[in-house]
Amino acid sequence: MPYPVAHVLFFIFCMSAVAVYAIFRLTSLKELSFRRLRQPLLLLFVGSLCTLFPDIMILYNLPVKGTLEHCWIGPIATHSILFSSTAILFGTLVGYIAYRNLGKAIYLGLFGEAAFLTHLLLDDIGEGGTEYLFPLYEEKVSVFSLMDVGFQENGILYYMTASLASVFFICSVIMMALFALSHLGFEFKYRPEK
């Protein structure tokens, strides 16, 4: 299990690089003000909390039970796509409070979902799998181990399908974050004249 700092740093520098870029750009242009920083700071706040949601049970288990057990809340796996709905709800609620606009709030919820999924991806790398598909499938699944199959043993079709599925899941998390960021006013622009 990567430590919470690793989850937050991975989220900030990999998934919300556009927001970090915007903060650095505002700083370099000397246009830094709280009004201009409000949006990137809100994104970093929501994303940083949502990326830690799967480990939320540590807040209870560490002081009460003296253990770092954190993967289950009763019968529900916290490291699952089902539990990731908490990130969507939290992001949307915070977005609605901040923007008073349901459309923008939903995009902030989508951004929170992408942050939550980065936690699952990092735990998948560190632990060799997570309960992505709970309650449909209660065993750990590893997106990254799917890419480690050889086509000699399993055939080229299985190899290509497994590789495509793994890369598609990772790409969809990144695209989800970029899609949400673009609707919240953050984007890199393509300039063909350069």
C-alpha positions in Angstrom: 0.0 0.0 0.0 1.5 3.4 -1.0 1.3 5.9 1.8 -1.2 8.7 1.7 1.4 11.2 0.7 2.2 9.1 -2.4 -1.4 9.0 -3.4 -1.9 12.8 -3.1 1.4 13.6 -4.9 0.6 11.2 -7.7 -2.9 12.8 -8.1 -1.5 16.3 -8.0 1.4 15.9 -10.4 0.0 13.3 -12.7 -3.8 13.8 -12.8 -4.1 17.5 -12.2 -1.0 18.7 -13.9 -3.1 21.3 -15.8 -4.2 22.9 -12.5 -0.6 22.8 -11.2 0.5 24.4 -14.5 -2.2 27.1 -14.1 -0.9 28.0 -10.6 2.7 28.2 -11.8 1.7 30.2 -14.8 -0.3 32.7 -12.7 2.7 33.0 -10.4 5.2 33.6 -13.2 2.9 36.2 -14.8 2.5 37.9 -11.3 -1.3 37.6 -11.7 -1.6 35.6 -8.5 -4.7 36.5 -6.4 -7.0 34.5 -4.2 -9.8 35.0 -6.7 -7.7 33.5 -9.5 -6.4 30.7 -7.2 -9.8 29.7 -5.9 -10.6 27.4 -8.8 -7.2 25.5 -8.8 -7.2 25.2 -5.0 -10.8 23.9 -5.0 -9.7 21.2 -7.6 -6.7 20.3 -5.5 -8.8 20.1 -2.3 -11.5 17.9 -3.8 -9.0 15.7 -5.7 -6.7 15.3 -2.8 -9.5 14.2 -0.5 -11.1 11.9 -3.1 -7.8 10.2 -3.7 -7.7 9.3 0.0 -11.3 8.0 0.3 -10.4 4.3 -0.2 -8.3 4.5 2.9 -11.0 6.3 5.0 -11.3 3.4 7.5 -7.8 4.1 8.8 -9.2 7.1 10.6 -11.3 4.7 12.6 -9.2 1.6 12.8 -5.9 3.2 13.8 -7.1 4.9 17.0 -9.8 2.3 18.0 -8.2 -1.0 16.9 -4.6 0.0 16.6 -4.4 -1.4 13.0 -3.9 -0.1 9.5 -6.7 -2.3 8.1 -8.5 -0.1 5.7 -10.0 -2.0 2.8 -13.5 -2.7 4.1 -16.4 -0.7 5.6 -18.5 -3.5 7.0 -19.3 -5.7 4.0 -18.3 -3.1 1.4 -14.9 -3.0 -0.2 -13.5 0.6 -0.1 -11.1 -0.2 -3.0 -13.9 -0.8 -5.5 -15.6 1.0 -8.3 -18.8 0.7 -6.3 -17.4 2.7 -3.4 -16.0 5.3 -5.8 -19.5 6.7 -6.0 -18.6 8.5 -2.7 -16.0 10.5 -4.6 -18.6 11.5 -7.3 -21.1 12.5 -4.6 -18.5 14.4 -2.5 -17.1 16.3 -5.6 -20.6 17.2 -6.8 -21.7 18.4 -3.4 -18.6 20.6 -2.9 -18.9 21.8 -6.5 -22.6 22.7 -6.0 -21.7 24.6 -2.8 -18.9 26.4 -4.5 -20.4 27.2 -8.0 -24.2 27.0 -7.4 -24.3 25.4 -10.9 -25.2 21.8 -11.2 -23.3 21.4 -14.5 -20.0 22.5 -13.1 -20.7 20.6 -9.9 -21.0 17.3 -11.9 -17.7 17.9 -13.6 -16.0 18.5 -10.2 -17.6 15.2 -9.1 -16.2 13.5 -12.2 -12.8 14.9 -11.4 -13.1 13.5 -7.8 -13.9 10.1 -9.4 -10.8 10.2 -11.5 -8.8 11.1 -8.3 -10.4 8.1 -6.5 -9.5 5.8 -9.3 -5.8 6.9 -9.3 -5.7 5.5 -5.7 -6.9 2.2 -6.9 -4.4 2.2 -9.7 -1.5 2.9 -7.3 -2.6 0.2 -4.9 -2.9 -2.1 -7.9 0.7 -1.4 -8.7 1.9 -1.7 -5.1 -0.2 -4.7 -4.0 -0.7 -6.6 -7.2 -4.5 -6.1 -7.3 -7.5 -4.6 -5.7 -11.2 -5.4 -5.4 -12.2 -3.2 -8.5 -15.3 -5.3 -9.3 -16.8 -5.8 -5.8 -19.6 -7.0 -5.3 -19.7 -8.7 -8.8 -16.4 -10.4 -8.2 -14.9 -10.4 -4.7 -11.3 -11.4 -5.5 -8.6 -9.0 -6.2 -8.1 -8.0 -9.8 -4.9 -6.5 -11.2 -5.1 -4.2 -14.3 -1.3 -4.3 -14.5 -0.9 -8.1 -14.4 -3.1 -8.3 -17.5 -0.4 -6.6 -19.4 2.2 -9.1 -18.2 0.8 -12.0 -20.2 2.8 -13.5 -23.1 1.2 -14.2 -26.4 3.3 -17.4 -26.8 1.3 -19.1 -24.0 -2.1 -17.6 -24.4 -2.3 -16.7 -28.0 -2.1 -13.4 -29.8 -5.8 -12.6 -29.5 -5.8 -13.0 -25.7 -2.6 -11.0 -25.4 -4.0 -8.1 -27.5 -7.3 -8.1 -25.7 -5.7 -8.1 -22.2 -3.2 -5.3 -23.2 -6.0 -3.2 -24.7 -8.2 -3.6 -21.7 -5.4 -2.6 -19.3 -4.3 0.4 -21.3 -7.9 1.5 -21.9 -8.7 1.5 -18.2 -5.7 3.7 -17.4 -6.3 6.0 -20.4 -10.0 6.4 -19.4 -9.0 7.6 -15.9 -6.6 10.1 -17.4 -9.2 11.2 -20.0 -11.9 11.5 -17.3 -9.7 14.0 -15.4 -8.8 16.0 -18.6 -12.5 16.1 -19.7 -13.6 17.4 -16.3 -10.7 19.9 -16.2 -11.6 21.2 -19.7 -15.2 21.9 -18.5 -13.9 23.6 -15.4 -11.8 26.1 -17.4 -8.4 24.3 -17.5 -6.8 23.2 -20.7 -3.6 23.0 -22.7 -4.1 24.6 -26.0 -2.8 23.4 -29.4 -1.3 26.2 -31.5 -0.5 25.0 -35.0 1.5 28.2 -35.8 4.4 27.2 -33.5 
